[in-house]
Amino acid sequence: QVQLVESGGGLVQAGGSLRLSCAASRSIVSISTMAWYRQAPGKERELVASITRGVIRNYADSVKGRFTISRDNVKNTVDLQMNSLKPEDTAVYYCNAVNIGSGTGSYWGQGTQVTVSS
């Protein structure tokens, strides 16, 4: 079991950058996959980026080359560096953790709003 708290969201102009951070209440060493999702108004939640076993990274096609996911096993945080932001990146961004140790649970943070103005 783990509690996740996102931070770093805000309002930026197109072309700007933001770094989101997800703080976990426990060690993330045993969590197989951590990820960032986003949900825009009226749309379904979508996977933005994930990191598995601390090294395997996957990104949505729409953010490849612009976003970078990373994890810090000392601070127990997972960050999402977002560069060259576009208005279509506007959404609530959520942190997610799955498969803690031998478990199969899925945990979510409360979300942080990212708004990109044109």
C-alpha positions as a Markdown table, in Angstrom:
| # | Residue | x | y | z |
|---|---|---|---|---|
| 1 | Gln | 0.0 | 0.0 | 0.0 |
| 2 | Val | 1.2 | 3.5 | -0.8 |
| 3 | Gln | -0.1 | 7.0 | -0.8 |
| 4 | Leu | 0.9 | 9.3 | -3.7 |
| 5 | Val | 0.9 | 13.1 | -3.8 |
| 6 | Glu | 1.5 | 15.1 | -7.0 |
| 7 | Ser | 2.9 | 18.6 | -7.1 |
| 8 | Gly | 4.4 | 21.0 | -9.6 |
| 9 | Gly | 1.4 | 21.8 | -11.8 |
| 10 | Gly | 0.6 | 25.3 | -12.9 |
| 11 | Leu | -0.1 | 27.7 | -15.7 |
| 12 | Val | 2.5 | 28.1 | -18.4 |
| 13 | Gln | 2.7 | 29.5 | -21.9 |
| 14 | Ala | 3.1 | 27.3 | -25.0 |
| 15 | Gly | 6.8 | 26.3 | -25.4 |
| 16 | Gly | 7.4 | 26.5 | -21.7 |
| 17 | Ser | 8.4 | 23.8 | -19.2 |
| 18 | Leu | 7.1 | 22.2 | -16.0 |
| 19 | Arg | 8.4 | 19.5 | -13.8 |
| 20 | Leu | 5.8 | 17.4 | -11.9 |
| 21 | Ser | 6.8 | 15.4 | -8.9 |
| 22 | Cys | 5.1 | 12.4 | -7.3 |
| 23 | Ala | 6.0 | 11.8 | -3.7 |
| 24 | Ala | 5.3 | 8.3 | -2.3 |
| 25 | Ser | 4.7 | 7.5 | 1.3 |
| 26 | Arg | 6.9 | 4.4 | 1.3 |
| 27 | Ser | 9.9 | 3.0 | -0.6 |
| 28 | Ile | 9.3 | 2.7 | -4.3 |
| 29 | Val | 12.1 | 0.2 | -4.8 |
| 30 | Ser | 9.7 | -2.7 | -4.8 |
| 31 | Ile | 7.1 | -1.1 | -7.1 |
| 32 | Ser | 7.4 | -2.6 | -10.5 |
| 33 | Thr | 5.9 | 0.2 | -12.5 |
| 34 | Met | 5.2 | 3.9 | -11.8 |
| 35 | Ala | 3.5 | 6.1 | -14.3 |
| 36 | Trp | 2.0 | 9.4 | -15.2 |
| 37 | Tyr | -1.5 | 9.7 | -16.7 |
| 38 | Arg | -3.5 | 12.7 | -17.7 |
| 39 | Gln | -7.1 | 13.5 | -18.3 |
| 40 | Ala | -8.4 | 16.5 | -20.2 |
| 41 | Pro | -11.9 | 17.9 | -19.8 |
| 42 | Gly | -14.4 | 15.6 | -21.4 |
| 43 | Lys | -11.8 | 13.0 | -22.3 |
| 44 | Glu | -10.7 | 9.6 | -20.9 |
| 45 | Arg | -7.6 | 9.3 | -18.8 |
| 46 | Glu | -4.6 | 8.4 | -20.9 |
| 47 | Leu | -1.1 | 7.0 | -20.2 |
| 48 | Val | 1.5 | 9.6 | -20.7 |
| 49 | Ala | 4.7 | 7.9 | -19.5 |
| 50 | Ser | 5.8 | 4.9 | -17.4 |
| 51 | Ile | 8.9 | 3.6 | -15.9 |
| 52 | Thr | 9.3 | -0.1 | -15.1 |
| 53 | Arg | 12.1 | -1.7 | -12.9 |
| 54 | Gly | 13.6 | 1.7 | -12.7 |
| 55 | Val | 15.0 | 1.7 | -16.2 |
| 56 | Ile | 12.4 | 0.8 | -18.8 |
| 57 | Arg | 10.6 | 3.9 | -20.0 |
| 58 | Asn | 7.6 | 4.2 | -22.3 |
| 59 | Tyr | 5.9 | 7.3 | -23.6 |
| 60 | Ala | 2.8 | 8.2 | -25.5 |
| 61 | Asp | 3.6 | 9.2 | -29.1 |
| 62 | Ser | 2.2 | 12.7 | -28.4 |
| 63 | Val | 4.9 | 13.4 | -25.8 |
| 64 | Lys | 7.9 | 11.5 | -27.1 |
| 65 | Gly | 11.0 | 13.8 | -27.3 |
| 66 | Arg | 9.3 | 16.4 | -25.0 |
| 67 | Phe | 8.6 | 14.6 | -21.7 |
| 68 | Thr | 11.0 | 12.6 | -19.5 |
| 69 | Ile | 10.0 | 10.3 | -16.6 |
| 70 | Ser | 12.5 | 9.5 | -13.9 |
| 71 | Arg | 12.5 | 8.0 | -10.4 |
| 72 | Asp | 14.6 | 8.6 | -7.3 |
| 73 | Asn | 14.7 | 5.6 | -5.0 |
| 74 | Val | 16.3 | 7.6 | -2.2 |
| 75 | Lys | 13.7 | 10.4 | -2.2 |
| 76 | Asn | 10.9 | 8.0 | -3.1 |
| 77 | Thr | 9.7 | 10.3 | -5.9 |
| 78 | Val | 8.8 | 10.0 | -9.6 |
| 79 | Asp | 9.1 | 13.1 | -11.7 |
| 80 | Leu | 7.8 | 14.1 | -15.1 |
| 81 | Gln | 9.9 | 16.7 | -16.9 |
| 82 | Met | 7.7 | 18.4 | -19.5 |
| 83 | Asn | 9.3 | 20.6 | -22.1 |
| 84 | Ser | 8.0 | 22.4 | -25.2 |
| 85 | Leu | 4.5 | 22.3 | -23.8 |
| 86 | Lys | 1.6 | 22.7 | -26.1 |
| 87 | Pro | -2.0 | 23.7 | -25.4 |
| 88 | Glu | -3.1 | 20.2 | -26.0 |
| 89 | Asp | -1.1 | 19.1 | -23.0 |
| 90 | Thr | -3.6 | 20.9 | -20.8 |
| 91 | Ala | -5.0 | 18.3 | -18.4 |
| 92 | Val | -5.0 | 17.0 | -14.8 |
| 93 | Tyr | -2.0 | 14.8 | -14.4 |
| 94 | Tyr | -2.1 | 11.8 | -12.1 |
| 95 | Cys | 0.6 | 9.6 | -10.6 |
| 96 | Asn | 0.1 | 5.9 | -10.6 |
| 97 | Ala | 1.8 | 2.9 | -9.0 |
| 98 | Val | 1.1 | -0.8 | -9.6 |
| 99 | Asn | 2.4 | -4.2 | -8.5 |
| 100 | Ile | 4.1 | -3.4 | -5.2 |
| 101 | Gly | 6.3 | -6.3 | -4.4 |
| 102 | Ser | 4.2 | -9.5 | -4.9 |
| 103 | Gly | 1.0 | -7.5 | -4.8 |
| 104 | Thr | -1.2 | -6.5 | -7.7 |
| 105 | Gly | -2.8 | -3.3 | -6.4 |
| 106 | Ser | -3.1 | 0.0 | -8.2 |
| 107 | Tyr | -2.7 | 3.4 | -6.5 |
| 108 | Trp | -3.4 | 6.9 | -7.6 |
| 109 | Gly | -2.6 | 10.4 | -6.4 |
| 110 | Gln | -5.1 | 13.2 | -6.3 |
| 111 | Gly | -3.9 | 14.9 | -9.5 |
| 112 | Thr | -2.3 | 18.2 | -10.3 |
| 113 | Gln | -3.6 | 20.7 | -12.9 |
| 114 | Val | -1.4 | 21.7 | -15.9 |
| 115 | Thr | -2.7 | 24.5 | -18.1 |
| 116 | Val | -0.8 | 25.6 | -21.2 |
| 117 | Ser | -1.9 | 28.8 | -22.8 |
| 118 | Ser | -1.4 | 29.6 | -26.5 |
